[in-house]
Amino acid sequence: MNKINAFLLSFLILFSSFAVVSAKEATEHTAAANAAWYDMLDFGDEREKENALRGLIEAPESVVIYRDDGVTAWNVDAFAFVRDAEAPDTVNPSLWRHTQLNTYAGLFEVTDGIYQVRGYDMANATFIRTDNGWIVFDVLMCKEDMAAAKALMEKHFGPLDVKAVLYSHSHIDHYGGIFGLINEEDAADASLPLDEQLASGKVVVLAPQGFLEHAVSENLYAGPAMGRRAQYQYGALMEPGETGRMAIGIGLGQSVGTVGLLAPTYEVSSNETIVIDGLEIQFQLTPGTEAPAEMNAWFPRYKGLWLAENCTGTMHNIYTLRGAQVRDAAAWAKYILEAEYLFGDEVEVVFQSHNWPHWGNETIHEYMEDTAAVYQYINNQTLHYINQGMTSAEISRTLTLPDRLNKVWYTRQYYGTLSHNIKAVYQRYMGWYDANPVNLNPLMPEDTAKKWVEYLGDVDAVLEKARADFEKGEYQWVAQITKELVFADPTNQAARDLCADALEQMGYQAESGPWRSAYLMGAWELREGNQAEKEGTNPGRENTIMAMTVDMILTYIDIMTDAKAAQNDDFSLKLNITDTGEVFRVIRRDGVLMVYKGETEIETDCSMSCARLQLLALMNGNVDVTGNMKIEGDETVPARMVKYMTPINRNFNIIEP
């Protein structure tokens, strides 16, 4: 979510919000569509509201958190308009209700000995008492929010003696706030065995196997594109409001404070049991579920089961709209059921990194089984209809959840949706191609649009028909046809405005927070132009880039290199990394950088010895750093290796060519 110098990690963080001043009212069709939700779902069932409020210790009257430079890092007060109010016609009432529950911010008791600060960031910070101190499970997205959460805990429990920090998985909203809790010098020595770390008096930092690799690289390689797309998914440029941004399913939105990364001192590599200051923790690794590296944890003393982001009180993403590798829905279901089998006989409370806990053994079994059933259903029923010859578009438009599951509040589609998750499963098993040869090599969108306009003839007549369909409430079709007119001629403001109007109404009707954000961002940019320049980077991003391994650095150089421009500039390089002891043979041929790890006697054009951070500086364009390296042979090779790296375009268009 963050940028690293010229590129971004998984989730984009934005400095500030900007109101969409051109928003329109809901049409009668949208008002009727939203009103129908009251008949579809049981709004009288307030069990989730009771869970969201249970154990409340303190709910501060105001939750606005600032950075040192005065920028607002987090603002719950901006959502005050939803409190004790009925949903307006411009908001899906189910999403309105979910947003209300996410505004309950403060300190909560999960059970005697386990406490959560919720509503202080997109994720939760969980504090668990040991014999003589505390462990903290997940540390929010930014330093400022975590410091505020810590302060709220200490107000009620005194100074926290933190024995360990646990990262549940490799997404930044769970580790980025680490320096609001501890400093780097507080951490145990990662070179020591775990038992020596635990005995050292320092803070042990635990994470699942593969955490560091994925925390740095998962969204690094496609970071700029993910960052721009995240503006649509999370709508962070928009102000919260009845015609603006609402909750995103796993919280109120993204914080914009100072991010950091403190590498784990120990990665849990199996389903092992670890005792920290007298507190026994049984870990269950769940790789390939919501994150490539993720883990659940069982606390026998408290009969409490930590479910990370595998169960979150909403349908999650098998595919996330900002872009990411498709997740394994079958494995996701399997690990939830495995957790239920391992710990379900004794569990009295399940708690997680987003939204609120659930209590009671019978309720917990139902909660876990329902969640697992949804992911397994999406996976297996998509495969069922694939084998009936249906395409992803056909399946996503026809398949619905079983009636009971469709009405369960904690599996509603506030974050992920059945529609785009079905398409994700299709992509995982079948890829992008629907087997129709017409779709093997289609024209560019602009060229397709121009041919549409050529065939349609009178654009004004097309717009007139589209306006008539808009009045009928056929918003998806209106958006599709006017999109073609916009791509054929981006200066056609009438087409832009009508497309925006259609997207806006679909946004007002959306139950998914990200879908609402995407529709409304598209409408905004059609009316007022590209808003990407309004974004900004968040401080502290250098902490993550500093964690790149040499392999990642070399891979990133190749990704960012214009291979066609470099195709006639071949070289070979022996690279000695002095501080890690690693040796690489690097060759470029036909513009492709190929890397071989290990000692080699093969003669190369150049031999370069440097520290990892010097190579990192070279990757960032600091060619002068080579003056401090030991270079033998062709001294031009290091500079040529990074010469063709292309400047990043972070502001590319989405809703127009």
C-alpha positions as CSV (number, residue, x, y, z in Angstrom):
1,M,0.0,0.0,0.0
2,N,2.9,2.3,0.2
3,K,5.3,3.9,-2.2
4,I,9.0,3.2,-2.0
5,N,10.9,6.1,-3.6
6,A,9.5,5.9,-7.1
7,F,7.4,2.8,-6.5
8,L,4.7,1.5,-4.2
9,L,4.1,-1.5,-2.1
10,S,0.9,-3.3,-1.8
11,F,-1.5,-0.7,-0.5
12,L,-1.3,3.0,-1.6
13,I,-1.3,5.5,1.2
14,L,-2.5,9.0,0.4
15,F,-1.8,12.3,2.2
16,S,-5.2,13.9,2.1
17,S,-8.8,13.7,0.8
18,F,-10.6,15.7,-1.8
19,A,-14.3,16.1,-2.0
20,V,-16.2,15.2,-5.2
21,V,-18.1,18.4,-5.6
22,S,-20.0,17.3,-8.7
23,A,-21.9,14.4,-7.1
24,K,-25.6,14.0,-8.0
25,E,-28.6,12.7,-6.2
26,A,-29.8,9.1,-6.4
27,T,-32.3,8.4,-9.1
28,E,-35.6,6.8,-8.4
29,H,-34.2,3.5,-9.7
30,T,-31.3,3.7,-7.3
31,A,-33.6,4.6,-4.4
32,A,-35.8,1.7,-5.2
33,A,-32.9,-0.7,-5.6
34,N,-31.5,0.3,-2.2
35,A,-34.9,0.2,-0.5
36,A,-35.2,-3.4,-1.7
37,W,-32.3,-4.5,0.6
38,Y,-34.5,-4.0,3.7
39,D,-36.7,-6.9,2.4
40,M,-33.7,-9.0,1.4
41,L,-31.7,-8.9,4.7
42,D,-32.8,-9.0,8.3
43,F,-31.8,-5.6,9.6
44,G,-33.5,-6.4,12.9
45,D,-30.7,-9.0,13.6
46,E,-28.3,-7.0,15.7
47,R,-25.9,-9.7,16.8
48,E,-23.0,-8.3,14.8
49,K,-23.6,-4.9,16.4
50,E,-23.6,-6.5,19.8
51,N,-20.3,-8.2,19.0
52,A,-18.8,-4.9,17.7
53,L,-19.7,-3.2,21.0
54,R,-19.1,-6.1,23.4
55,G,-16.3,-5.6,26.0
56,L,-16.1,-1.9,25.4
57,I,-13.7,-0.3,28.0
58,E,-13.4,3.2,26.5
59,A,-14.7,4.8,23.3
60,P,-13.0,8.3,23.0
61,E,-15.3,11.0,21.9
62,S,-12.9,12.0,19.2
63,V,-10.4,9.9,17.2
64,V,-8.3,12.1,15.0
65,I,-4.6,11.2,14.8
66,Y,-1.9,13.5,13.4
67,R,1.5,13.1,12.0
68,D,4.4,15.2,13.2
69,D,4.1,17.5,10.2
70,G,0.4,18.2,11.0
71,V,-1.1,16.0,8.3
72,T,-4.1,13.9,9.5
73,A,-3.0,10.3,9.6
74,W,-6.4,8.9,10.7
75,N,-9.8,10.4,11.2
76,V,-12.8,8.5,12.5
77,D,-14.7,11.7,13.2
78,A,-15.1,12.2,9.5
79,F,-17.6,9.3,9.6
80,A,-19.8,10.9,12.3
81,F,-22.5,11.4,9.7
82,V,-23.4,7.7,9.8
83,R,-24.0,7.5,13.6
84,D,-27.6,6.9,14.5
85,A,-28.8,7.9,11.1
86,E,-30.8,6.0,8.5
87,A,-29.2,5.2,5.2
88,P,-29.8,7.8,2.5
89,D,-30.8,6.9,-1.0
90,T,-27.2,7.4,-2.2
91,V,-25.8,4.5,0.0
92,N,-26.6,0.8,-0.1
93,P,-28.2,0.3,3.4
94,S,-26.2,-2.9,4.0
95,L,-22.9,-1.0,3.4
96,W,-24.2,1.9,5.6
97,R,-24.9,-0.5,8.4
98,H,-21.4,-2.0,8.1
99,T,-19.9,1.5,8.1
100,Q,-21.7,2.3,11.3
101,L,-20.3,-0.8,13.0
102,N,-16.8,0.2,11.9
103,T,-17.1,3.6,13.6
104,Y,-17.1,2.0,17.0
105,A,-13.5,3.0,17.9
106,G,-11.8,2.4,21.2
107,L,-10.4,-0.2,23.6
108,F,-12.3,-3.5,24.0
109,E,-11.9,-6.6,26.2
110,V,-12.0,-9.8,24.1
111,T,-11.6,-11.9,27.2
112,D,-9.9,-11.4,30.5
113,G,-6.3,-11.0,29.4
114,I,-6.9,-10.2,25.7
115,Y,-7.7,-6.7,24.5
116,Q,-8.1,-5.0,21.2
117,V,-7.8,-1.4,20.0
118,R,-10.2,-1.2,17.1
119,G,-11.1,1.6,14.8
120,Y,-7.6,3.3,15.2
121,D,-6.6,2.1,11.7
122,M,-7.9,-0.2,9.0
123,A,-6.7,-3.2,11.1
124,N,-6.9,-4.0,14.8
125,A,-4.1,-4.0,17.4
126,T,-4.4,-6.9,19.8
127,F,-2.7,-7.0,23.2
128,I,-2.4,-10.4,25.0
129,R,-1.2,-10.7,28.6
130,T,1.7,-13.0,29.4
131,D,3.0,-13.9,32.9
132,N,4.9,-10.6,33.3
133,G,4.0,-8.5,30.3
134,W,2.4,-8.4,26.9
135,I,2.6,-9.7,23.4
136,V,1.1,-7.6,20.6
137,F,-0.5,-9.3,17.6
138,D,-0.3,-6.9,14.6
139,V,0.8,-3.3,14.9
140,L,-1.5,-1.4,12.5
141,M,-0.4,0.4,9.3
142,C,1.5,3.5,10.6
143,K,3.5,4.6,13.6
144,E,1.2,7.4,14.6
145,D,-1.9,5.1,14.9
146,M,0.0,2.4,16.7
147,A,1.4,4.9,19.2
148,A,-2.2,6.2,19.9
149,A,-3.4,2.6,20.3
150,K,-0.5,1.9,22.8
151,A,-1.3,5.1,24.7
152,L,-5.0,4.0,25.0
153,M,-3.9,0.7,26.4
154,E,-1.4,2.3,28.8
155,K,-4.1,4.7,30.1
156,H,-5.9,1.6,31.5
157,F,-3.1,-0.9,32.2
158,G,0.0,1.2,32.8
159,P,3.3,1.0,30.9
160,L,3.4,-2.0,28.6
161,D,6.3,-4.4,29.0
162,V,6.2,-5.8,25.5
163,K,7.8,-9.3,25.4
164,A,7.0,-10.1,21.7
165,V,5.4,-8.7,18.6
166,L,3.6,-11.1,16.2
167,Y,2.9,-10.2,12.6
168,S,0.0,-12.3,11.4
169,H,0.8,-11.9,7.7
170,S,2.7,-10.0,5.1
171,H,0.4,-7.0,4.4
172,I,1.5,-3.6,5.5
173,D,-1.6,-2.8,7.5
174,H,-0.4,-5.4,10.0
175,Y,3.3,-4.5,10.3
176,G,3.8,-0.9,9.2
177,G,3.1,0.7,12.6
178,I,5.9,-1.2,14.4
179,F,7.8,1.9,15.4
180,G,4.8,3.3,17.2
181,L,5.3,0.3,19.6
182,I,9.0,-0.4,19.9
183,N,12.3,0.9,18.4
184,E,14.7,-1.1,16.3
185,E,17.2,-1.4,19.2
186,D,14.4,-3.0,21.4
187,A,14.3,-6.1,19.1
188,A,16.1,-9.3,19.9
189,D,19.1,-10.4,17.9
190,A,17.8,-12.4,14.9
191,S,21.1,-14.3,14.6
192,L,20.4,-16.0,18.0
193,P,18.4,-19.2,18.4
194,L,14.8,-18.6,19.5
195,D,15.4,-19.8,23.0
196,E,18.2,-17.3,23.4
197,Q,16.1,-14.5,22.0
198,L,13.4,-15.3,24.5
199,A,15.9,-15.3,27.4
200,S,17.6,-12.1,26.2
201,G,15.1,-9.6,27.7
202,K,14.7,-8.1,24.2
203,V,11.5,-8.1,22.1
204,V,11.1,-11.2,19.9
205,V,9.4,-10.4,16.6
206,L,7.6,-13.4,15.2
207,A,6.1,-13.9,11.7
208,P,5.1,-16.8,9.5
209,Q,7.7,-18.4,7.2
210,G,8.3,-16.3,4.1
211,F,7.0,-13.1,5.7
212,L,9.9,-10.8,4.9
213,E,10.2,-12.0,1.3
214,H,6.5,-11.3,0.6
215,A,6.3,-8.2,2.7
216,V,8.9,-6.6,0.5
217,S,8.2,-8.2,-2.9
218,E,4.6,-9.2,-3.2
219,N,3.4,-5.9,-4.6
220,L,6.9,-4.4,-5.3
221,Y,7.3,-5.6,-8.8
222,A,3.9,-4.2,-10.0
223,G,3.8,-1.5,-7.3
224,P,3.3,1.6,-9.4
225,A,0.3,0.1,-11.3
226,M,-1.1,-1.3,-8.0
227,G,-0.8,2.1,-6.4
228,R,-2.7,3.9,-9.1
229,R,-5.4,1.2,-9.2
230,A,-5.6,1.3,-5.4
231,Q,-6.9,4.9,-5.7
232,Y,-10.0,3.4,-7.3
233,Q,-10.3,0.4,-5.0
234,Y,-10.1,2.4,-1.7
235,G,-11.3,5.8,-2.8
236,A,-8.8,7.4,-0.5
237,L,-8.8,10.6,-2.6
238,M,-12.5,11.1,-1.8
239,E,-14.0,12.5,1.4
240,P,-16.3,10.2,3.4
241,G,-19.9,11.2,2.9
242,E,-23.3,10.2,1.7
243,T,-22.2,10.7,-1.9
244,G,-18.6,9.8,-1.2
245,R,-16.4,7.2,0.5
246,M,-17.8,4.6,3.0
247,A,-16.2,1.7,4.8
248,I,-14.2,-0.7,2.7
249,G,-15.3,-4.0,4.4
250,I,-12.2,-4.5,6.5
251,G,-12.2,-1.0,8.2
252,L,-13.0,2.6,7.5
253,G,-10.1,3.0,5.0
254,Q,-6.4,3.6,4.8
255,S,-4.2,5.6,7.3
256,V,-1.7,8.0,5.9
257,G,1.0,8.1,8.6
258,T,4.6,6.9,8.8
259,V,5.1,3.3,7.8
260,G,8.0,1.1,8.8
261,L,9.3,-2.4,8.6
262,L,11.2,-4.2,11.4
263,A,12.3,-7.6,10.1
264,P,11.2,-10.6,12.1
265,T,13.8,-12.0,14.5
266,Y,12.2,-15.4,14.0
267,E,10.0,-16.9,11.3
268,V,7.6,-19.7,12.3
269,S,8.4,-22.4,9.8
270,S,6.0,-25.1,11.0
271,N,2.9,-25.6,13.1
272,E,5.0,-25.3,16.2
273,T,4.2,-24.4,19.8
274,I,6.2,-21.5,21.4
275,V,6.1,-20.3,25.0
276,I,6.6,-16.6,25.5
277,D,6.9,-15.4,29.1
278,G,4.9,-18.3,30.3
279,L,2.2,-18.0,27.6
280,E,1.8,-21.0,25.3
281,I,1.0,-20.2,21.7
282,Q,0.2,-22.9,19.1
283,F,0.7,-21.7,15.6
284,Q,-1.1,-22.9,12.4
285,L,0.5,-21.7,9.2
286,T,-2.0,-20.9,6.4
287,P,0.1,-20.1,3.3
288,G,-1.6,-19.1,0.1
289,T,-4.8,-18.0,1.8
290,E,-5.5,-14.2,2.3
291,A,-1.7,-13.7,2.1
292,P,1.2,-15.8,0.8
293,A,2.6,-15.9,4.3
294,E,0.0,-16.0,7.1
295,M,-0.7,-17.8,10.4
296,N,-3.5,-18.5,12.9
297,A,-2.7,-18.9,16.6
298,W,-4.3,-20.7,19.5
299,F,-4.0,-19.5,23.1
300,P,-5.0,-22.4,25.4
301,R,-4.8,-20.2,28.5
302,Y,-7.5,-18.0,27.1
303,K,-9.3,-20.5,25.0
304,G,-8.9,-17.9,22.3
305,L,-8.3,-18.5,18.6
306,W,-6.6,-15.8,16.5
307,L,-7.8,-16.2,12.9
308,A,-5.5,-13.5,11.3
309,E,-7.3,-12.4,8.1
310,N,-8.7,-15.8,7.2
311,C,-12.0,-15.0,8.9
312,T,-12.8,-11.3,8.9
313,G,-16.6,-10.8,9.2
314,T,-17.0,-10.1,5.5
315,M,-16.5,-11.9,2.2
316,H,-12.8,-11.3,1.4
317,N,-11.0,-11.1,-1.9
318,I,-9.9,-14.1,-3.8
319,Y,-8.7,-11.4,-6.2
320,T,-8.1,-7.8,-5.0
321,L,-9.1,-5.0,-7.4
322,R,-5.9,-3.1,-7.1
323,G,-4.2,-6.2,-8.6
324,A,-2.4,-9.1,-6.9
325,Q,-1.8,-12.8,-7.5
326,V,-5.0,-14.8,-7.3
327,R,-5.5,-16.5,-3.9
328,D,-6.3,-20.1,-3.4
329,A,-10.0,-20.3,-2.3
330,A,-9.8,-24.0,-1.8
331,A,-6.8,-23.8,0.5
332,W,-8.5,-20.9,2.3
333,A,-11.5,-23.1,3.1
334,K,-9.3,-26.0,4.0
335,Y,-7.2,-24.1,6.6
336,I,-10.3,-22.6,8.3
337,L,-11.8,-26.1,8.7
338,E,-8.4,-27.4,9.9
339,A,-8.3,-24.7,12.5
340,E,-11.8,-25.7,13.6
341,Y,-10.7,-29.3,13.8
342,L,-7.5,-28.5,15.8
343,F,-9.0,-26.1,18.3
344,G,-12.7,-26.1,17.9
345,D,-13.6,-28.3,20.9
346,E,-12.2,-25.9,23.4
347,V,-12.5,-22.5,21.8
348,E,-14.6,-19.8,23.5
349,V,-13.7,-16.8,21.4
350,V,-12.3,-16.1,18.0
351,F,-10.7,-12.8,17.2
352,Q,-8.9,-11.4,14.2
353,S,-7.1,-8.6,12.5
354,H,-10.2,-6.8,11.1
355,N,-13.6,-6.2,12.5
356,W,-14.7,-7.8,15.8
357,P,-14.6,-11.1,17.6
358,H,-17.2,-13.8,18.0
359,W,-18.0,-15.6,21.2
360,G,-19.5,-19.0,22.2
361,N,-18.4,-22.4,21.0
362,E,-21.6,-23.1,19.0
363,T,-21.5,-19.6,17.4
364,I,-17.8,-20.0,16.6
365,H,-18.3,-23.3,14.8
366,E,-21.1,-21.8,12.7
367,Y,-19.0,-18.7,12.0
368,M,-15.9,-20.7,10.8
369,E,-18.0,-23.2,8.8
370,D,-20.0,-20.5,7.1
371,T,-16.9,-18.6,6.1
372,A,-15.1,-21.8,4.9
373,A,-18.3,-22.8,3.0
374,V,-18.4,-19.5,1.1
375,Y,-14.8,-19.9,-0.2
376,Q,-15.2,-23.5,-1.0
377,Y,-18.5,-22.8,-2.8
378,I,-17.0,-20.1,-4.9
379,N,-14.1,-22.3,-5.8
380,N,-15.9,-25.6,-6.5
381,Q,-19.0,-24.2,-8.1
382,T,-17.0,-22.0,-10.5
383,L,-15.2,-25.2,-11.5
384,H,-18.5,-26.9,-11.8
385,Y,-19.8,-24.4,-14.4
386,I,-16.4,-24.1,-16.1
387,N,-16.9,-27.8,-16.9
388,Q,-20.4,-26.9,-18.3
389,G,-18.6,-24.7,-20.8
390,M,-19.5,-21.4,-19.2
391,T,-17.1,-18.4,-19.3
392,S,-16.1,-16.2,-16.3
393,A,-18.6,-13.5,-17.3
394,E,-21.4,-16.0,-17.6
395,I,-20.7,-17.7,-14.3
396,S,-20.3,-14.4,-12.4
397,R,-23.6,-13.1,-13.8
398,T,-25.6,-16.2,-13.0
399,L,-24.2,-17.9,-9.9
400,T,-25.5,-16.8,-6.5
401,L,-24.8,-18.0,-3.0
402,P,-27.1,-20.6,-1.3
403,D,-30.0,-18.8,0.2
404,R,-29.0,-19.1,3.9
405,L,-25.3,-18.1,3.3
406,N,-26.5,-15.2,1.2
407,K,-28.2,-13.7,4.2
408,V,-25.5,-14.2,6.8
409,W,-24.2,-10.8,7.9
410,Y,-20.6,-11.8,8.4
411,T,-20.2,-13.3,4.9
412,R,-21.8,-10.3,3.1
413,Q,-19.9,-8.8,0.2
414,Y,-18.5,-5.7,1.9
415,Y,-14.9,-6.2,0.6
416,G,-14.8,-9.0,-1.9
417,T,-17.7,-9.8,-4.1
418,L,-19.1,-13.1,-5.4
419,S,-18.8,-11.6,-8.9
420,H,-15.1,-10.8,-9.0
421,N,-14.2,-13.7,-6.8
422,I,-15.7,-16.1,-9.3
423,K,-13.7,-14.5,-12.1
424,A,-10.6,-14.9,-9.9
425,V,-11.2,-18.7,-9.6
426,Y,-11.8,-18.9,-13.3
427,Q,-8.5,-17.1,-13.9
428,R,-6.6,-19.4,-11.5
429,Y,-7.7,-22.5,-13.3
430,M,-8.3,-21.4,-16.8
431,G,-6.5,-18.1,-17.3
432,W,-7.6,-15.1,-19.3
433,Y,-8.7,-16.9,-22.4
434,D,-12.3,-18.0,-22.8
435,A,-11.5,-20.3,-25.7
436,N,-13.3,-18.1,-28.2
437,P,-10.7,-17.4,-30.9
438,V,-12.2,-14.0,-31.6
439,N,-10.8,-13.0,-28.2
440,L,-7.2,-14.4,-28.8
441,N,-5.8,-11.1,-30.0
442,P,-8.4,-8.3,-29.8
443,L,-7.8,-4.7,-30.9
444,M,-6.5,-2.1,-28.5
445,P,-9.4,-0.5,-26.6
446,E,-9.0,2.9,-28.4
447,D,-9.0,1.2,-31.8
448,T,-12.1,-0.9,-30.8
449,A,-13.9,2.2,-29.7
450,K,-13.2,4.1,-32.9
451,K,-14.5,1.2,-34.9
452,W,-17.6,1.2,-32.7
453,V,-18.2,4.8,-33.4
454,E,-17.6,4.3,-37.1
455,Y,-20.2,1.6,-37.2
456,L,-22.7,3.3,-34.9
457,G,-22.5,6.4,-37.1
458,D,-24.3,9.4,-35.4
459,V,-22.7,9.8,-32.0
460,D,-25.4,12.2,-30.9
461,A,-28.0,9.7,-31.7
462,V,-26.2,7.0,-29.7
463,L,-26.0,9.4,-26.8
464,E,-29.7,10.1,-27.1
465,K,-30.5,6.4,-26.9
466,A,-28.1,6.0,-24.0
467,R,-29.8,8.8,-22.1
468,A,-33.1,7.0,-22.7
469,D,-31.7,3.8,-21.2
470,F,-30.3,5.8,-18.3
471,E,-33.8,7.0,-17.5
472,K,-34.8,3.3,-17.5
473,G,-32.2,2.5,-14.9
474,E,-30.0,0.5,-17.3
475,Y,-26.8,1.9,-15.8
476,Q,-24.3,-0.9,-16.6
477,W,-25.2,-0.8,-20.3
478,V,-25.1,3.0,-20.4
479,A,-21.6,2.9,-18.9
480,Q,-20.4,0.3,-21.4
481,I,-21.6,2.1,-24.5
482,T,-20.5,5.6,-23.4
483,K,-17.1,4.2,-22.4
484,E,-16.6,3.3,-26.1
485,L,-17.5,6.9,-27.0
486,V,-15.0,8.2,-24.5
487,F,-12.2,6.0,-25.7
488,A,-12.9,7.0,-29.3
489,D,-12.9,10.7,-28.4
490,P,-11.8,11.6,-24.8
491,T,-12.9,15.2,-25.5
492,N,-16.6,14.2,-25.8
493,Q,-17.7,15.7,-22.6
494,A,-21.4,14.7,-23.1
495,A,-20.3,11.1,-23.3
496,R,-18.0,11.5,-20.3
497,D,-20.8,13.1,-18.2
498,L,-23.3,10.4,-19.1
499,C,-20.8,7.6,-18.3
500,A,-20.1,9.3,-15.0
501,D,-23.8,9.6,-14.2
502,A,-24.2,5.8,-14.8
503,L,-21.1,4.9,-12.8
504,E,-22.3,7.1,-9.9
505,Q,-25.6,5.4,-9.6
506,M,-23.9,2.0,-9.6
507,G,-21.7,3.3,-6.9
508,Y,-24.7,4.4,-4.8
509,Q,-26.1,0.9,-5.2
510,A,-23.0,-1.1,-4.4
511,E,-22.8,-3.1,-1.2
512,S,-19.0,-3.6,-1.6
513,G,-17.0,-0.6,-0.3
514,P,-14.3,-1.1,-3.0
515,W,-16.9,-1.3,-5.7
516,R,-18.5,1.9,-4.5
517,S,-15.1,3.6,-4.4
518,A,-14.2,2.4,-7.9
519,Y,-17.5,3.6,-9.5
520,L,-17.3,7.0,-7.8
521,M,-13.6,7.5,-8.6
522,G,-14.4,6.8,-12.3
523,A,-17.3,9.2,-12.2
524,W,-15.1,11.9,-10.6
525,E,-12.3,11.6,-13.1
526,L,-14.7,11.6,-16.1
527,R,-16.2,14.9,-14.9
528,E,-13.1,16.6,-13.6
529,G,-10.1,14.8,-15.1
530,N,-7.3,12.6,-13.8
531,Q,-7.0,13.0,-10.0
532,A,-3.8,11.0,-9.6
533,E,-1.6,14.1,-9.1
534,K,-3.4,14.7,-5.8
535,E,-1.8,11.7,-4.3
536,G,1.4,11.7,-2.2
537,T,3.9,9.4,-0.7
538,N,3.9,8.5,3.0
539,P,7.0,9.0,5.2
540,G,9.0,6.0,6.3
541,R,8.8,4.2,3.0
542,E,12.6,3.8,2.9
543,N,12.3,1.2,5.7
544,T,10.9,-1.3,3.3
545,I,13.1,-0.7,0.4
546,M,16.1,-1.1,2.7
547,A,14.9,-4.7,3.3
548,M,15.3,-5.7,-0.3
549,T,17.6,-8.7,-0.8
550,V,20.2,-8.7,-3.6
551,D,18.0,-11.1,-5.6
552,M,15.1,-8.6,-5.3
553,I,17.3,-5.7,-6.3
554,L,18.5,-7.5,-9.5
555,T,15.0,-8.6,-10.4
556,Y,13.7,-5.1,-9.9
557,I,16.4,-3.7,-12.1
558,D,15.4,-6.1,-14.9
559,I,11.7,-5.3,-14.4
560,M,12.2,-1.6,-14.7
561,T,14.6,-1.8,-17.7
562,D,13.3,-1.1,-21.2
563,A,14.6,-4.3,-22.7
564,K,14.2,-3.1,-26.3
565,A,16.3,-0.1,-25.6
566,A,18.9,-2.3,-23.9
567,Q,18.8,-5.1,-26.4
568,N,22.2,-4.2,-28.1
569,D,24.0,-3.4,-24.9
570,D,25.2,-6.8,-23.7
571,F,27.6,-7.4,-20.8
572,S,28.7,-9.9,-18.1
573,L,29.4,-9.0,-14.5
574,K,30.7,-10.8,-11.5
575,L,29.1,-9.3,-8.5
576,N,30.5,-9.8,-5.0
577,I,28.4,-8.6,-2.1
578,T,30.8,-7.9,0.7
579,D,28.5,-7.8,3.7
580,T,26.3,-10.8,2.9
581,G,29.0,-13.0,1.3
582,E,26.9,-13.6,-1.8
583,V,28.3,-14.0,-5.3
584,F,26.4,-13.6,-8.5
585,R,27.2,-13.8,-12.2
586,V,25.0,-11.3,-14.0
587,I,24.7,-11.2,-17.8
588,R,22.6,-9.1,-20.1
589,R,21.8,-10.5,-23.5
590,D,19.1,-9.1,-25.9
591,G,18.0,-6.7,-23.1
592,V,17.3,-9.5,-20.6
593,L,19.2,-9.5,-17.3
594,M,20.0,-13.1,-16.2
595,V,21.3,-13.9,-12.8
596,Y,23.2,-16.9,-11.6
597,K,23.9,-17.2,-7.9
598,G,27.0,-18.8,-6.6
599,E,30.8,-18.8,-7.2
600,T,31.9,-18.9,-10.8
601,E,35.2,-19.2,-12.6
602,I,33.7,-18.0,-15.9
603,E,35.4,-14.9,-17.1
604,T,33.3,-11.7,-17.1
605,D,33.6,-8.3,-18.6
606,C,33.6,-6.7,-15.2
607,S,34.0,-7.7,-11.5
608,M,32.4,-5.5,-8.9
609,S,32.6,-5.8,-5.1
610,C,30.1,-3.7,-3.1
611,A,27.8,-3.8,-0.1
612,R,24.1,-4.5,-0.5
613,L,23.2,-1.0,0.3
614,Q,25.6,0.3,-2.3
615,L,23.9,-1.9,-4.9
616,L,20.6,-0.5,-3.7
617,A,21.8,3.0,-4.2
618,L,22.9,2.1,-7.7
619,M,19.5,0.7,-8.4
620,N,18.0,4.0,-7.4
621,G,20.1,5.9,-10.0
622,N,23.0,7.0,-7.8
623,V,25.8,6.1,-10.3
624,D,28.3,8.0,-8.3
625,V,28.3,5.3,-5.7
626,T,30.5,3.2,-8.0
627,G,33.4,5.4,-7.0
628,N,33.4,3.7,-3.6
629,M,33.2,0.2,-5.1
630,K,36.0,-2.1,-6.1
631,I,35.6,-2.5,-9.9
632,E,37.9,-4.4,-12.2
633,G,37.7,-4.7,-16.0
634,D,35.1,-2.7,-17.9
635,E,34.2,0.1,-15.5
636,T,31.2,1.1,-17.6
637,V,29.2,-2.0,-16.8
638,P,27.7,-0.9,-13.5
639,A,26.3,2.3,-14.9
640,R,25.1,0.5,-18.1
641,M,23.2,-2.1,-15.9
642,V,20.9,0.6,-14.7
643,K,21.0,3.0,-17.7
644,Y,17.8,1.8,-19.3
645,M,15.6,1.8,-16.2
646,T,12.4,3.7,-17.2
647,P,10.9,6.4,-15.0
648,I,7.7,5.3,-13.4
649,N,4.3,6.6,-14.6
650,R,2.2,6.8,-11.4
651,N,-0.5,9.0,-12.9
652,F,-1.7,7.0,-15.9
653,N,-5.3,7.2,-16.9
654,I,-7.8,4.5,-16.1
655,I,-11.3,5.7,-17.1
656,E,-10.0,7.1,-20.4
657,P,-7.2,6.3,-22.9
